[in-house]
């Protein structure tokens, strides 16, 4: 049953993405500022689809901790679920994402039009400077910048070291940093086809001021992002 549900969701995912991308691409020609709204629609439909098709529910705690206006969201990253859910939760979010996504026909152009921040991870220092410049622009536009400080997805309970770029971005933009924990990997694993029924939790911590000393800021982020890391899949679910 899990395999069937997972296959159906994949069909839904690609069909929805195709339709929304096509619609948004047409709108982009006449009104680029409305492209982000299609991102909100896409994310809401995917979250609803995950609930209806796969039995994956969403529980968000502490959303009230996110201040209005510009902010940095430093989130744990365990599954593809994390890459779209914030489009539903925040009014003007922009993701820091890998540059390769811009090469996807039509979809890549929508990422640019909606103000996402692409980073070429192979570019070293050039990529960091590009991130700082793009972060400043997003901050001036009162965007909520979603960044995954681990740099890539990790298995649940096996977090990767945080990259120092998040501290540099906070210092450069002056935006507070909000640590976010998630256990999305329990239902939707890293690069996993199977999507197990259950409840994905997102726990939003209290903001860390941008002027916090770098070492202290990184420790606070580690703590805030790690509050769900010790959870494990119950034996009954792992056998499903």
C-alpha positions in Angstrom: 0.0 0.0 0.0 2.8 2.4 0.8 4.5 1.7 -2.5 1.2 2.4 -4.4 0.5 5.6 -2.5 4.1 6.8 -3.1 3.8 6.1 -6.8 0.4 7.9 -7.0 1.9 10.9 -5.2 4.9 11.0 -7.6 2.4 11.1 -10.5 0.5 13.9 -8.8 3.7 15.8 -8.0 4.9 15.9 -11.6 1.5 16.5 -13.1 0.8 19.4 -10.7 4.3 20.9 -11.3 3.9 20.7 -15.0 0.5 22.5 -15.0 1.5 25.2 -12.4 4.8 25.8 -14.3 2.9 26.2 -17.6 0.4 28.6 -16.0 3.0 30.6 -14.2 5.2 30.9 -17.3 2.3 32.5 -19.2 1.6 34.9 -16.4 5.3 35.8 -16.1 5.2 37.3 -19.6 2.7 40.0 -18.5 3.1 40.2 -14.7 6.3 38.7 -13.2 5.4 39.9 -9.7 2.5 37.4 -9.6 4.7 34.4 -10.1 5.3 33.9 -6.4 1.6 33.4 -5.9 1.8 30.3 -8.1 4.5 29.0 -5.8 2.1 29.4 -2.8 -0.6 27.5 -4.8 1.9 24.8 -5.8 3.1 24.3 -2.2 -0.5 24.2 -0.7 -1.5 21.6 -3.3 1.6 19.4 -2.6 1.0 19.5 1.2 -2.6 18.6 0.7 -1.7 15.9 -1.7 0.8 14.4 0.7 -1.9 14.3 3.4 -4.7 12.8 1.1 -2.6 10.4 -0.9 0.2 9.3 1.5 -1.4 10.0 4.9 1.4 12.6 5.8 0.0 15.3 8.0 1.8 18.5 9.0 2.1 20.0 12.5 3.8 23.4 12.9 4.8 24.7 16.3 6.2 28.1 17.2 5.3 29.9 13.9 4.5 33.0 16.0 8.3 33.3 16.8 8.9 34.5 13.2 9.0 38.3 13.2 7.3 40.3 10.4 9.4 41.5 7.5 12.8 40.3 6.6 14.2 37.3 8.5 16.6 34.3 8.0 15.0 30.9 8.4 17.8 28.4 9.2 16.1 25.0 8.8 17.2 21.4 9.2 16.9 19.7 5.8 15.9 16.0 5.6 13.6 15.7 2.6 12.1 17.3 -0.5 9.2 18.2 1.7 11.3 21.0 3.2 11.9 22.5 -0.2 8.4 23.6 -0.7 6.6 23.7 2.6 7.8 27.2 3.5 6.1 28.7 0.4 2.9 27.8 2.2 3.9 29.0 5.6 5.4 32.4 4.8 4.1 35.3 2.8 7.2 36.3 0.9 9.8 33.6 1.3 12.7 33.0 -1.0 14.9 29.8 -0.9 18.6 29.7 -1.2 18.9 26.8 -3.7 21.3 25.1 -5.9 22.1 26.9 -9.2 21.5 23.7 -11.3 17.7 24.2 -10.8 17.8 27.2 -13.1 18.6 24.9 -16.0 15.2 23.3 -15.9 13.1 24.6 -18.8 10.5 27.1 -17.8 10.7 26.2 -14.1 14.2 27.8 -13.8 12.9 31.0 -15.2 10.1 31.0 -12.6 12.7 30.7 -9.8 14.4 33.8 -11.0 11.2 35.7 -11.5 10.0 34.9 -7.9 13.2 36.1 -6.4 14.8 32.8 -5.3 18.6 32.8 -4.5 20.5 30.4 -6.7 24.0 29.4 -5.5 26.7 27.6 -7.5 28.2 25.5 -4.7 31.3 24.7 -6.9 32.2 28.4 -7.2 33.8 28.7 -3.7 34.3 32.3 -2.6 32.5 33.6 -5.6 29.4 31.8 -4.5 29.6 33.2 -1.0 29.9 36.8 -2.4 26.9 36.2 -4.6 24.9 34.9 -1.7 25.8 38.0 0.3 24.7 40.4 -2.5 21.5 38.5 -3.1 20.8 38.3 0.6 21.1 42.1 0.9 18.6 42.6 -1.9 16.1 40.1 -0.3 16.5 41.9 3.0 15.8 45.3 1.5 12.7 43.7 0.0 11.5 42.3 3.3 11.8 38.7 2.2 11.9 35.7 4.5 15.1 33.9 3.4 15.0 30.1 3.8 18.4 28.5 4.0 19.6 25.0 4.9 22.9 25.6 6.8 23.8 21.9 6.5 24.3 22.5 2.7 22.4 19.4 1.7 19.9 16.9 2.9 20.8 14.6 5.9 19.2 11.5 7.3 17.0 11.9 10.3 19.1 11.7 13.5 22.3 12.1 11.5 22.7 15.9 11.1 25.6 17.4 9.1 27.8 20.2 10.4 26.4 23.7 9.9 28.2 25.8 7.3 29.5 29.2 8.5 27.8 31.0 5.6 24.6 31.5 7.7 26.5 33.6 10.3 28.1 35.7 7.5 24.7 36.2 5.9 23.2 37.3 9.2 26.0 39.8 9.8 25.8 41.2 6.2 22.0 41.6 6.2 21.4 42.4 9.8 18.5 40.0 9.8 17.6 37.8 12.9 18.1 34.1 12.4 15.3 31.7 13.3 16.4 28.1 13.9 13.9 25.4 12.7 13.8 21.7 13.5 12.0 19.1 11.5 11.5 15.4 11.5 10.4 15.2 7.9 12.8 12.4 7.2 10.7 10.0 9.3 8.0 10.1 6.7 9.8 11.2 3.6 13.5 10.1 3.6 16.4 11.6 1.8 16.1 10.5 -1.8 13.5 7.9 -0.7 10.8 6.8 -3.0 8.6 5.5 -0.1 6.6 8.1 1.8 5.3 6.7 5.1 2.1 7.9 6.7 2.6 9.9 9.9 2.9 13.5 11.1 5.8 15.7 10.0 6.6 18.2 12.8 8.2 21.6 12.2 9.4 23.3 15.4 10.3 27.0 15.1 12.7 28.4 17.7 13.2 31.9 19.0 15.1 34.4 16.8 18.8 34.9 17.3 19.9 38.5 16.8 22.2 39.1 13.9 24.7 40.9 16.2 25.2 37.7 18.3 28.9 36.6 18.3 29.5 34.1 15.6 30.4 31.1 17.8 27.4 31.7 20.1 25.1 32.1 17.1 26.2 28.8 15.6 25.7 27.0 19.0 22.2 28.5 19.4 21.3 27.4 15.8 22.7 23.9 16.5 20.5 23.6 19.6 17.4 25.0 18.0 17.7 23.0 14.9 18.4 19.8 16.8 15.4 19.5 19.1 13.8 16.7 17.1 17.0 14.8 16.0 16.7 12.2 18.7 13.3 10.9 17.6 13.2 7.5 15.9 10.8 5.7 13.7 8.6 3.3 15.8 9.2 -0.4 15.0 5.7 -0.9 13.7 6.0 1.9 11.2 9.5 0.9 10.1 8.1 -2.5 9.1 5.2 -1.0 7.0 
